[in-house]
């Protein structure tokens, strides 16, 4: 990988940054804090999008699109929402440029000041609920189950590719319901969708839980999240689902006539995941030799590299590879045949290993004679010889094995880095070692903020599967009903 590339142990942060850039996933742009997602990285994001989009539609949701710009006055209508996002908002104040009269260049035209400033969306609750007011009159108009694929801007001073950028891509679901029960059911249903996607497609195990009041989305009554563990032991919030109650309906006067003929405010949810899942993918699976991609998200699932001397050997290999390609593609396996004569096979092996291609097939003249190929898997580096006759079926099974292996490896890592603490000293010690720490908390924001201030760790969530367990808060000694997850996080 080169001397300029640190290992995870040497410098995990630099390892991640270098890997994202050198594997052609993304790079920093001319705009400070914003990134360019390169074709290879975007191909992975497209696969994520396609899978999630199908899952949303299978659960009854439809896609729509709402404006990038939000009138500033909309943010003043929901007090906790504006407080939560005020420091991250980018504001448009003018709508025109002009040449400076002294010839010094282009300036903002002072006469083109907007009557009302526009906020570039940090999230779309306000513009969407203002729109829903015109869509909803009766219980017959409900539920509204809408998702939006979009970009958002949250002005960040300290940025890192995929994990935290001023502009990022995401999806945001916004649903409207006639009852609180329906809205709560929707909130948890979408949390389950995210958890299933993370575990079955990203091969990343997650913990489902509810956020504390302090960590709750601005404007929500309850926020649920899926929390993942990265290879450095830090947590990453991989998706959130919010029960918004009637807060936004009241702020934007969205009422409906219920079945009893009475007026009531609509109940709401919102939920989203973003391109930070790309960062999670890299940090959960990759190694010191480069990317390791789960087959379900790899842009190239199988690469075939010929080893030959002269055109005659290449032509013979080409004919066999064409048949192998067709059989693999018939099983919806994405295949690349790299028969470029500009690079040697060893160079190609290193490139595809670095880019995380799950399966590599090498084929040369001797393989043709034996009716075999050499198959190498990226996750374990194991090589084996396989017969060409039933190759497609074997590769299909191999890809399934790799997907399962990556999940199980990540699950084992999480389990071995999850510990219990029964005292504050023990909590601090375990946090320094990295991982999830299960500890009692007295339920107060005061205690939560004190622990955060002193340890740089947050309560990631109160796990939904946590069993009732009477205990004492590790910080205050006050009674606690269950353990919560503490961790340092991205």
C-alpha positions as CSV (number, residue, x, y, z in Angstrom):
1,X,0.0,0.0,0.0
2,X,3.0,2.3,0.1
3,X,4.9,4.0,2.9
4,X,2.6,7.0,2.8
5,X,-0.4,5.0,3.9
6,X,-0.6,4.3,7.7
7,X,-2.2,1.2,9.2
8,X,-5.3,1.4,11.3
9,X,-3.2,0.9,14.4
10,X,-0.7,3.6,13.5
11,X,-3.3,6.3,12.8
12,X,-6.9,5.2,12.3
13,X,-8.1,8.7,11.3
14,X,-5.4,9.2,8.7
15,X,-5.9,5.6,7.4
16,X,-9.6,6.4,6.8
17,X,-9.0,9.7,5.1
18,X,-6.3,8.3,2.8
19,X,-8.3,5.2,2.0
20,X,-11.4,7.2,0.9
21,X,-9.2,9.4,-1.4
22,X,-6.9,6.7,-2.8
23,X,-9.7,4.2,-3.4
24,X,-11.4,6.9,-5.6
25,X,-14.5,7.2,-3.4
26,X,-14.4,10.9,-2.8
27,X,-12.2,14.0,-2.5
28,X,-12.3,17.5,-1.1
29,X,-13.7,20.1,-3.4
30,X,-12.8,23.7,-4.1
31,X,-15.6,24.7,-1.7
32,X,-14.4,24.4,1.8
33,X,-16.1,21.6,3.7
34,X,-17.8,20.1,0.6
35,X,-16.8,16.9,-1.2
36,X,-16.8,15.5,-4.7
37,X,-18.2,12.0,-4.7
38,X,-16.2,10.2,-7.5
39,X,-17.8,7.6,-9.8
40,X,-16.6,4.6,-7.9
41,X,-17.9,6.0,-4.6
42,X,-21.2,7.2,-6.2
43,X,-21.7,3.7,-7.7
44,X,-21.8,2.3,-4.1
45,X,-24.2,5.1,-3.0
46,X,-26.4,4.3,-6.0
47,X,-26.6,0.7,-4.9
48,X,-27.5,1.8,-1.4
49,X,-30.2,4.1,-2.9
50,X,-31.7,1.4,-5.0
51,X,-32.0,-1.0,-2.2
52,X,-33.4,1.5,0.3
53,X,-35.8,2.9,-2.4
54,X,-37.2,-0.5,-2.9
55,X,-37.6,-1.1,0.8
56,X,-39.4,2.3,1.1
57,X,-41.8,1.5,-1.7
58,X,-42.4,-2.0,-0.4
59,X,-43.7,-0.4,2.8
60,X,-46.0,2.0,1.0
61,X,-44.0,5.1,0.5
62,X,-43.7,7.3,-2.6
63,X,-41.0,9.7,-3.6
64,X,-41.5,13.5,-4.0
65,X,-39.3,16.6,-4.2
66,X,-39.5,19.8,-2.2
67,X,-37.6,23.1,-2.6
68,X,-33.9,23.6,-1.6
69,X,-34.7,27.0,-0.2
70,X,-36.8,27.6,2.9
71,X,-38.1,31.1,4.0
72,X,-36.5,32.1,7.2
73,X,-39.9,32.8,8.8
74,X,-40.7,29.1,8.6
75,X,-37.9,28.3,11.1
76,X,-39.4,30.7,13.7
77,X,-42.6,28.7,13.9
78,X,-41.2,25.7,15.7
79,X,-39.1,27.0,18.6
80,X,-37.0,23.9,19.4
81,X,-36.4,23.2,15.7
82,X,-34.9,26.6,15.0
83,X,-32.8,26.4,18.2
84,X,-31.5,23.0,17.1
85,X,-30.4,24.2,13.6
86,X,-29.7,27.9,13.9
87,X,-25.9,27.6,14.1
88,X,-25.7,25.3,11.0
89,X,-27.8,27.3,8.6
90,X,-26.5,28.8,5.3
91,X,-28.5,31.9,4.4
92,X,-29.2,33.4,1.0
93,X,-29.6,37.2,1.2
94,X,-29.3,38.4,-2.4
95,X,-30.4,37.2,-5.9
96,X,-28.0,39.0,-8.3
97,X,-24.4,39.8,-9.0
98,X,-23.0,42.7,-11.1
99,X,-19.7,44.1,-12.3
100,X,-18.1,46.6,-9.9
101,X,-18.1,50.1,-11.3
102,X,-14.4,50.5,-10.6
103,X,-13.7,47.4,-12.7
104,X,-12.4,45.4,-9.7
105,X,-14.6,42.4,-10.5
106,X,-17.9,40.8,-9.7
107,X,-19.8,42.0,-6.6
108,X,-23.2,41.2,-5.0
109,X,-25.7,43.8,-6.2
110,X,-26.8,45.7,-3.1
111,X,-30.1,46.5,-4.9
112,X,-30.9,42.8,-5.2
113,X,-31.5,42.1,-1.5
114,X,-34.3,39.6,-0.9
115,X,-37.3,40.8,1.1
116,X,-37.0,37.7,3.2
117,X,-33.8,35.7,3.5
118,X,-33.9,32.1,2.4
119,X,-32.3,29.2,4.3
120,X,-30.6,26.4,2.3
121,X,-32.4,23.3,3.8
122,X,-30.6,21.7,6.7
123,X,-33.7,19.4,6.8
124,X,-37.1,19.8,5.3
125,X,-39.8,19.5,8.0
126,X,-40.8,23.2,7.8
127,X,-41.2,23.5,4.0
128,X,-42.9,20.1,3.9
129,X,-45.4,20.8,6.7
130,X,-46.2,24.1,5.2
131,X,-47.0,22.2,2.0
132,X,-49.0,19.5,3.7
133,X,-51.4,22.2,5.0
134,X,-52.8,22.4,1.5
135,X,-52.9,18.6,1.0
136,X,-54.8,17.6,4.2
137,X,-58.4,18.5,5.0
138,X,-59.9,15.2,6.1
139,X,-59.0,11.8,7.6
140,X,-59.5,10.5,4.0
141,X,-56.4,12.4,3.0
142,X,-54.3,10.4,5.5
143,X,-51.8,8.9,5.8
144,X,-49.3,10.7,3.6
145,X,-46.2,8.5,3.2
146,X,-43.6,10.5,1.3
147,X,-39.8,10.2,0.9
148,X,-37.4,12.7,-0.6
149,X,-33.9,12.0,-2.0
150,X,-32.0,15.3,-1.7
151,X,-29.0,17.2,-0.6
152,X,-28.9,19.3,2.5
153,X,-26.5,21.8,4.0
154,X,-25.4,22.0,7.6
155,X,-22.5,24.4,8.0
156,X,-19.7,22.4,9.6
157,X,-16.3,23.9,10.6
158,X,-14.5,20.5,11.1
159,X,-15.2,18.2,8.2
160,X,-14.3,14.7,7.2
161,X,-15.2,13.0,3.9
162,X,-18.6,11.3,4.1
163,X,-18.8,11.4,7.9
164,X,-19.3,15.2,8.3
165,X,-19.5,17.6,5.4
166,X,-21.2,20.9,5.0
167,X,-23.3,19.5,2.1
168,X,-24.3,15.8,2.0
169,X,-26.7,13.6,0.2
170,X,-29.5,11.8,2.0
171,X,-33.1,10.7,2.0
172,X,-35.7,12.1,4.4
173,X,-39.1,10.5,4.9
174,X,-41.9,12.7,6.1
175,X,-45.2,11.1,7.0
176,X,-48.6,12.4,8.2
177,X,-51.1,10.3,10.2
178,X,-54.5,10.6,11.8
179,X,-53.5,9.1,15.2
180,X,-50.5,9.1,17.5
181,X,-50.6,5.2,17.4
182,X,-50.2,5.2,13.6
183,X,-47.3,7.7,13.7
184,X,-45.5,5.8,16.4
185,X,-46.0,2.5,14.5
186,X,-44.5,4.2,11.4
187,X,-41.5,5.6,13.4
188,X,-40.6,2.1,14.6
189,X,-41.3,0.4,11.3
190,X,-38.8,2.7,9.5
191,X,-36.2,2.1,12.3
192,X,-36.6,-1.6,11.5
193,X,-36.2,-0.9,7.8
194,X,-32.9,0.8,8.5
195,X,-31.7,-1.9,10.8
196,X,-32.5,-4.6,8.2
197,X,-30.7,-2.6,5.5
198,X,-27.6,-2.1,7.7
199,X,-27.3,-5.7,8.7
200,X,-28.3,-7.5,5.5
201,X,-26.9,-5.1,2.9
202,X,-24.1,-3.2,4.6
203,X,-23.2,-6.3,6.7
204,X,-23.0,-4.0,9.8
205,X,-24.7,-5.1,13.0
206,X,-26.6,-2.3,14.8
207,X,-28.2,-1.7,18.1
208,X,-31.7,-0.2,17.9
209,X,-32.6,2.2,20.7
210,X,-34.2,5.5,21.8
211,X,-32.2,8.7,22.2
212,X,-32.2,10.6,25.4
213,X,-34.0,13.9,25.6
214,X,-30.7,15.7,25.2
215,X,-29.8,13.8,22.0
216,X,-33.3,14.0,20.5
217,X,-33.9,15.6,17.1
218,X,-34.9,19.2,17.3
219,X,-38.7,19.3,17.3
220,X,-39.3,15.6,18.0
221,X,-41.0,13.9,21.0
222,X,-39.0,10.8,20.5
223,X,-35.9,9.9,18.4
224,X,-34.9,6.4,17.7
225,X,-31.5,5.4,16.2
226,X,-29.4,2.5,14.9
227,X,-25.9,2.6,16.4
228,X,-23.0,0.9,14.8
229,X,-19.5,0.2,16.1
230,X,-16.4,1.1,13.9
231,X,-13.1,-0.8,14.0
232,X,-11.6,1.8,16.3
233,X,-14.3,1.2,18.9
234,X,-16.1,4.4,18.2
235,X,-19.9,4.5,17.7
236,X,-21.5,5.8,14.5
237,X,-25.2,6.8,14.3
238,X,-26.2,5.1,11.1
239,X,-29.8,6.2,10.9
240,X,-32.6,7.9,12.8
241,X,-36.4,7.8,13.0
242,X,-38.4,10.5,14.8
243,X,-41.9,10.6,16.3
244,X,-42.7,14.3,15.9
245,X,-46.1,14.3,17.6
246,X,-48.2,17.2,16.6
247,X,-45.4,19.8,16.9
248,X,-45.1,20.6,13.3
249,X,-48.8,20.3,12.5
250,X,-49.5,22.9,15.3
251,X,-46.6,25.2,14.1
252,X,-48.0,25.2,10.5
253,X,-51.7,24.8,11.4
254,X,-52.2,21.5,9.7
255,X,-55.6,20.3,10.8
256,X,-58.0,17.6,9.6
257,X,-61.5,16.5,10.2
258,X,-61.4,13.1,11.9
259,X,-64.0,10.3,11.6
260,X,-66.0,11.8,14.4
261,X,-66.3,15.0,12.5
262,X,-64.0,17.0,14.9
263,X,-61.0,19.0,14.0
264,X,-57.6,17.7,15.1
265,X,-54.0,18.3,14.4
266,X,-52.1,15.8,12.3
267,X,-49.5,13.4,13.8
268,X,-46.1,13.3,12.1
269,X,-42.8,11.4,11.7
270,X,-39.6,11.9,9.9
271,X,-36.6,9.6,9.3
272,X,-33.4,9.6,7.3
273,X,-30.0,8.1,6.4
274,X,-27.2,9.9,4.6
275,X,-23.9,9.4,2.8
276,X,-22.3,9.0,6.2
277,X,-23.3,5.3,5.6
278,X,-20.4,5.3,3.1
279,X,-18.1,6.2,5.9
280,X,-19.6,3.5,8.1
281,X,-19.0,1.0,5.3
282,X,-15.3,1.9,5.0
283,X,-14.6,1.9,8.7
284,X,-16.5,-1.2,9.6
285,X,-15.0,-3.6,7.1
286,X,-11.8,-2.3,5.4
287,X,-8.2,-3.4,6.3
288,X,-4.7,-2.2,6.0
289,X,-4.6,-3.3,2.3
290,X,-7.5,-1.2,1.3
291,X,-11.3,-1.3,0.9
292,X,-13.3,-4.4,1.8
293,X,-16.8,-4.2,0.3
294,X,-19.7,-6.4,1.0
295,X,-20.8,-8.1,-2.3
296,X,-24.3,-6.6,-2.2
297,X,-22.8,-3.1,-2.5
298,X,-19.6,-3.7,-4.5
299,X,-19.8,-1.9,-7.9
300,X,-17.7,-4.8,-9.3
301,X,-18.5,-8.1,-7.6
302,X,-16.1,-10.2,-9.7
303,X,-13.1,-9.2,-11.7
304,X,-11.4,-11.5,-14.2
305,X,-7.7,-11.0,-15.0
306,X,-6.1,-12.9,-17.9
307,X,-2.5,-14.1,-17.6
308,X,-1.0,-14.5,-21.1
309,X,1.8,-14.1,-23.6
310,X,0.9,-13.0,-27.1
311,X,-2.4,-12.5,-28.9
312,X,-3.0,-16.2,-29.5
313,X,-3.2,-17.0,-25.8
314,X,-5.2,-13.9,-25.1
315,X,-7.7,-14.8,-27.9
316,X,-8.2,-18.3,-26.4
317,X,-8.7,-16.9,-22.9
318,X,-11.1,-14.2,-24.3
319,X,-13.4,-16.9,-25.7
320,X,-13.6,-18.8,-22.4
321,X,-14.0,-15.6,-20.3
322,X,-16.9,-14.4,-22.5
323,X,-18.8,-17.6,-21.6
324,X,-17.9,-17.2,-17.9
325,X,-19.1,-13.6,-18.0
326,X,-22.4,-14.4,-19.5
327,X,-23.1,-17.1,-17.0
328,X,-22.2,-14.8,-14.0
329,X,-24.3,-12.0,-15.5
330,X,-27.2,-14.3,-15.9
331,X,-27.2,-14.6,-12.1
332,X,-27.2,-10.8,-11.7
333,X,-23.5,-10.8,-10.7
334,X,-21.6,-7.7,-11.9
335,X,-18.4,-8.7,-13.7
336,X,-15.4,-6.8,-15.0
337,X,-13.0,-8.4,-17.5
338,X,-9.7,-6.5,-17.3
339,X,-7.7,-7.5,-20.4
340,X,-5.9,-4.2,-20.7
341,X,-2.4,-4.6,-22.1
342,X,-1.2,-1.4,-20.3
343,X,-0.8,-3.1,-16.9
344,X,0.7,-6.3,-15.7
345,X,-1.5,-8.9,-13.9
346,X,0.2,-8.3,-10.5
347,X,-0.6,-4.6,-10.7
348,X,-4.2,-5.4,-11.5
349,X,-4.4,-7.8,-8.6
350,X,-3.2,-5.1,-6.2
351,X,-5.6,-2.5,-7.7
352,X,-8.7,-4.6,-7.3
353,X,-7.7,-5.8,-3.9
354,X,-7.2,-2.1,-2.9
355,X,-10.7,-1.2,-4.3
356,X,-12.3,-4.0,-2.3
357,X,-13.6,-6.2,-5.2
358,X,-15.0,-9.3,-3.4
359,X,-13.9,-12.0,-5.8
360,X,-11.0,-12.1,-8.3
361,X,-10.6,-14.7,-10.9
362,X,-7.3,-15.3,-12.7
363,X,-7.1,-17.4,-15.8
364,X,-4.0,-18.4,-17.9
365,X,-3.1,-20.9,-20.6
366,X,-2.5,-23.7,-18.1
367,X,-5.9,-23.1,-16.6
368,X,-7.5,-23.5,-20.0
369,X,-5.8,-26.9,-20.4
370,X,-7.1,-28.0,-17.0
371,X,-10.6,-26.4,-17.4
372,X,-10.0,-24.5,-14.1
373,X,-9.4,-20.9,-12.8
374,X,-7.9,-19.5,-9.7
375,X,-10.4,-17.7,-7.4
376,X,-9.3,-15.3,-4.7
377,X,-11.7,-13.8,-2.1
378,X,-11.0,-10.3,-0.8
379,X,-12.2,-10.7,2.8
380,X,-9.9,-13.6,3.9
381,X,-7.3,-13.5,1.0
382,X,-8.0,-17.3,0.5
383,X,-7.3,-18.7,-2.9
384,X,-8.8,-21.8,-4.5
385,X,-8.9,-23.6,-7.8
386,X,-12.4,-24.1,-9.3
387,X,-13.7,-25.9,-12.3
388,X,-15.0,-23.7,-15.1
389,X,-18.0,-26.0,-15.7
390,X,-19.9,-25.0,-12.5
391,X,-18.0,-21.8,-11.8
392,X,-21.1,-19.4,-11.8
393,X,-22.9,-21.4,-9.1
394,X,-19.8,-21.6,-6.9
395,X,-19.1,-17.9,-7.3
396,X,-22.7,-17.1,-6.4
397,X,-22.3,-19.1,-3.2
398,X,-18.9,-17.6,-2.5
399,X,-20.4,-14.1,-2.7
400,X,-23.1,-15.1,-0.2
401,X,-20.4,-16.5,2.1
402,X,-18.4,-13.3,1.9
403,X,-21.4,-11.2,2.8
404,X,-22.2,-13.4,5.8
405,X,-18.5,-13.5,6.9
406,X,-18.2,-9.7,6.9
407,X,-21.4,-9.4,9.1
408,X,-20.3,-12.1,11.5
409,X,-16.8,-10.6,11.8
410,X,-18.2,-7.2,12.6
411,X,-20.7,-8.7,15.1
412,X,-17.9,-10.6,16.9
413,X,-15.9,-7.4,17.0
414,X,-18.8,-5.5,18.6
415,X,-19.5,-8.3,21.1
416,X,-15.9,-8.4,22.2
417,X,-15.8,-4.6,22.6
418,X,-19.0,-4.2,24.6
419,X,-18.5,-4.2,28.3
420,X,-20.4,-3.3,31.5
421,X,-19.3,-0.7,34.0
422,X,-20.6,-0.5,37.6
423,X,-18.6,2.5,38.7
424,X,-17.5,5.9,37.2
425,X,-13.8,4.9,37.3
426,X,-14.6,1.7,35.5
427,X,-16.7,3.6,32.9
428,X,-13.8,6.0,32.2
429,X,-11.3,3.2,32.0
430,X,-13.4,1.2,29.5
431,X,-14.2,4.3,27.4
432,X,-10.5,4.9,27.0
433,X,-10.1,1.3,25.8
434,X,-12.8,1.9,23.1
435,X,-16.1,0.3,22.4
436,X,-19.6,0.3,23.9
437,X,-20.0,0.5,27.7
438,X,-23.2,-0.6,29.3
439,X,-23.8,1.4,32.4
440,X,-26.5,2.7,34.7
441,X,-27.7,6.4,34.3
442,X,-30.1,8.3,36.5
443,X,-32.1,9.6,33.6
444,X,-31.2,13.3,34.1
445,X,-29.8,15.6,31.4
446,X,-27.5,17.2,34.1
447,X,-25.7,13.9,34.7
448,X,-25.6,13.1,31.0
449,X,-23.9,16.4,30.2
450,X,-21.4,16.1,33.1
451,X,-20.3,12.7,31.8
452,X,-20.0,14.0,28.3
453,X,-17.9,17.0,29.5
454,X,-15.6,14.8,31.5
455,X,-15.2,11.8,29.2
456,X,-16.1,13.1,25.7
457,X,-18.6,10.2,25.5
458,X,-22.3,10.4,24.9
459,X,-25.2,8.1,25.6
460,X,-25.7,6.6,22.2
461,X,-29.1,5.2,23.0
462,X,-31.2,3.3,25.5
463,X,-31.3,-0.1,23.8
464,X,-34.9,-1.2,22.9
465,X,-34.0,-4.8,23.9
466,X,-32.5,-3.7,27.3
467,X,-33.9,-5.7,30.2
468,X,-35.2,-3.9,33.3
469,X,-32.3,-4.0,35.8
470,X,-32.4,-2.0,39.0
471,X,-29.1,-0.3,39.7
472,X,-27.4,2.9,40.7
473,X,-26.2,5.6,38.3
474,X,-22.4,5.3,37.9
475,X,-22.0,9.1,38.2
476,X,-24.6,10.2,40.8
477,X,-25.4,7.0,42.6
478,X,-29.2,7.7,42.1
479,X,-31.6,4.9,41.2
480,X,-31.6,3.6,37.6
481,X,-34.0,1.3,35.8
482,X,-31.7,-0.1,33.1
483,X,-28.3,0.2,31.5
484,X,-27.6,2.6,28.5
485,X,-24.9,2.6,25.9
486,X,-22.0,5.1,26.5
487,X,-19.4,5.5,23.7
488,X,-17.3,8.1,22.0
489,X,-18.7,8.7,18.6
490,X,-18.2,10.2,15.1
